[in-house]
Amino acid sequence: MRALELIDTWPVPVAAAAVIDNATVWSRGPADQLMRLASVSKLITAWATLIAIEDGSVDLDGLVDPPNESGVAVTVRQLLSHAGGYSFDGPIQITRPGRNRIYSNTGYELLADHVATQTGIP
């Protein structure tokens, strides 16, 4: 597959990718090497959350437990939309949930933990 061959031209030390079409898998690069996904993991978390909402394991407007360190309840919807009130990377809310959209690693970590707890899937 030509698209995967182009990975060899990327100016990075290591790259890997895969394409899945029905039961056929094409891949390029080391499949056994751990790589940081950084903010791509937010897309995966959002997708898993929406699947959990669809199957009824998680409620979009349900409160995320346990309550955060600030003691202010936050919903799945607010965390999905970066409106949980958390700073980029801190455990304390810096604004009331729903008031502002602040790109937040903490919010997505709470969301991922909530979905894992509700579904029983790590």
Secondary structure as GFF3:
##gff-version 3
##sequence-region A 1 122
A	DSSP	alpha_helix	2	5	.	.	.	ID=ss1
A	DSSP	three_ten_helix	6	9	.	.	.	ID=ss2
A	DSSP	beta_strand	17	21	.	.	.	ID=ss3
A	DSSP	beta_strand	24	28	.	.	.	ID=ss4
A	DSSP	alpha_helix	40	54	.	.	.	ID=ss5
A	DSSP	alpha_helix	76	80	.	.	.	ID=ss6
A	DSSP	alpha_helix	105	119	.	.	.	ID=ss7
###
